[in-house]
């Protein structure tokens, strides 16, 4: 097992949305997050998201009006709850 941290990258997507990329060892982890039902989990917490390809990378789109601290905390909780930092590539 490998406990290398997941890099979480927040970028502006358009005037109303941001996109979040998840990478580990230089590899995109968004499809892995999809396997763990990340979209459903975020919907449950009233933070709806969609997986989308942007600039050649897969990422999750969120509304800019979502509280950034709440979003960061929920993403961290999701990663910890699913032991995603322990996944190895």
N, C-alpha and C positions, 0 to 999 in steps of 0.2 A: 504494500500500500504506500501511497505517496500523499503527503499532506501539503503539497505545493498549493499556495493560495490561488484562488480564482481572481483574475483581474476583472473589475467591473468598470466599464467605460461608458460614460454618459455623454451624449452629443445632441445638439439641436437637430431635429429632423425637418420641421417646418415651423411656421409661426405659431402653431397650436400644439405641437407635439415634440417630445424628445424620443430618442432611441437609446436603448441600452444594449451593449454588447458584453458577452461573457467569454473570457478567454483564459486558457490555462496552457502553459508551455507553448504559447503562440498559436494555439488551435482554438477555433471558435467552438463554444459549448452550447449554443442556443438549441440545437436539435436535441442534445442530451437533456436540457431543461424541459423541452417539450415532452420527452419520454416520462418525465416525472410530473407531468401535468401542471407546469408552471402557469399557463394561461388560466386554467380553472381555479388554481389557488389564488391568483391575483384577482380574478373576478369575485371570488368569495369575499375578499377583503375590500371590495368596491374600488379596485384599481384595475379596470379592464385593460387588456393588452392584446396585441396581435403580433405574430411573428412575420417579419418582412425582410426581404433582401434589400440592402442599401449600400451603395458603393462597393458592391461585390462581396459584402459580408451579411450574414444573417443577424438580426437583432430584434428586440421587442420594442414596439411603439407604445408610449404612454402619453396621456394628456398632460400638458404642462401645468394644468391647474391642480394636479394631485400634489399633496404636500410632500416635498422632497425628502424630508426627514422620515416621515412615515414610510415612504417608498423604500428608502435605503434600509430602514429597520426590517421591513418585511422581506426584502431580498436577502438580507443577512440571515434572518430566521429560516427562510426556505433552504438556503445553502446548508446551514447547520443541521436542520431537521432531517434532510436527505443525505447527509454526509457527502456532499458533492465535492468538497475539498479533498476527500480521500480517493476519489476516482483517479485512475491512472490511464494514461494514453500510451 
